Amino acid sequence: QVQLVESGGGLVQAGGSLTLSCVASGNIDSVNDMGWYRQAPGKQREWVATIPLGGDATYADSVKDRFTISKNTAKKMVYLQMNSLKPEDTAVYYCTASIRTDWRTRDYWGQGTQVTVSS
């Protein structure tokens, strides 16, 4: 019953900006850590950023100082503001969240949203 849905992907030119959003819904008792991953064609899934419950956000070196992760816990949403985009940022971006239900806590994943950066 729990699902995450990303939105905000699209096509932008190098140097441009894009903001992604993700909302969690379903049989949720609480949402803890939230984050973003990405996967380019033929590549392994790569961690991008995490914003833990009650902690500071952390970023992969490849996006540090360009991307900003934020969240609204009450709305069960997480965001990723992406600035100074590069062609190598092209990937499907997935949001993830650690969610507690009535019987366990585990990570859930969205279906992804495509981000394409042209040169």
PyMOL commands that set and color helices and strands:
alter all, ss='L'
color gray80, all
select helices_A, chain A and resi 87-89
alter helices_A, ss='H'
color red, helices_A
select strands_A, chain A and resi 3-7+10-13+18-25+30-39+46-51+58-59+67-72+77-82+91-100+105-109+113-118
alter strands_A, ss='S'
color yellow, strands_A
deselect
rebuild
show_as cartoon
